[in-house]
Every structure is written in C-alpha cells, then in structure tokens.
C-alpha cells in the first residue's frame, strides 16, 4: 500500500477557518479555479481549489471547528495570535 503524503493544514481560530494543502509545501501552486460546495448541505462553507490542470490543490473549510476533527485543528499551523 502506498504511503500517504504529509498534509499541511493551517487554522485561524479568530475566523474559524482552516485550509488543507494538498500540494508540495516547497512548491507554490496557484489556484486558478474555486468550486464552492453547498453551504446549506454542509452547515458551513467548503471551497475546493484547483490548479490550471484541473487538479485539486487545497480545501478551504469555514466553520472549521464543526467540520474537522479537533486533533487536526490542534496540530495545525496556527495563523491567529492565540496559536502563536
């Protein structure tokens, strides 16, 4: 079974938003298209970001504390002052 690559996650508790990066953190990949998922169905907002080739490069999660596991948010790179 192939190994799963490390995933970089950032979290800003002030705005309760997280971003899950699905690209190599050493390579800066530009998002060329964003697909918003239905906020009514998911009880918050989830946006999928794609590169120019149509590959999924990241997931933005608003209302992150109700959507993502607590351990993931606690271990994420914090962007708010409280996480510094």
N, C-alpha and C positions, 0 to 999 in steps of 0.2 A: 504494500500500500504506500503511495507517495506521501511524503511529509507535507503538512500544511505550513505555508509560509507564515512568518510573524505578521501580524496585522497591527498597524498603528492606529490608535484611537485618541482623539482629543475631545475634551469635555469642558464646557463653560457652564458652571453651576448657576451663575448670575442670570443667564438667559435660558438655562436648562436645555442646551443644545450640544449634541455630540456629532463628531464626524469620524467615520470609519474609512480609512485609506486602504485601498486595495492595490496600490502600486508600490514599486520600489521606493522607499523613502529617500534614497540618494538621487533619484531621477525626478525632476519637476515635470509633472504631467498636467497639461492644461485641459480643463473641461470645456468641451465645445457644445454640449447639449445637456440640458437638465430635464428629467422627467419627474413631475410631481405625482406622488401617489395620493389617492383619495383621502383627505383628512377626516371625512365623516366615518369611513370604514375603519380607519386605524386609530381614531381618537387622538390625533395629533398630526404632524406633518412629517412625511418621509420623502426625501428627494433623492433620486438616483442620478449620478453624474456620469457622463460618457465622454470618451475622447473622440478625436476625429475619425477613428476607425470603427466607432460604434461599440467599443469595449467599455464595460463598467469599470470605473476607476475609483468610485467612492460613494458613500451613502451618508447623507445628512439626516440626522434624526432630531426633530424638535419635540419637546415634551419627553426628552430622553430618559428621565428618571422613571417614567411609567412604561417605557418601551424596552429598555436594555437592562440586562442583569446588573445588580448593584456591584458585584465584584468587578465587572468590566469597567464601570464608571470610576470605581475607586482606584483601579490600576491604570487608568488612562492618563495621558499627558494633560494637565490642567491648564486652562487658558485664563481662568478667573483669578483674582487676587487671593481668594481664600485657599486656592490649591497650591500657592507658591510656597 
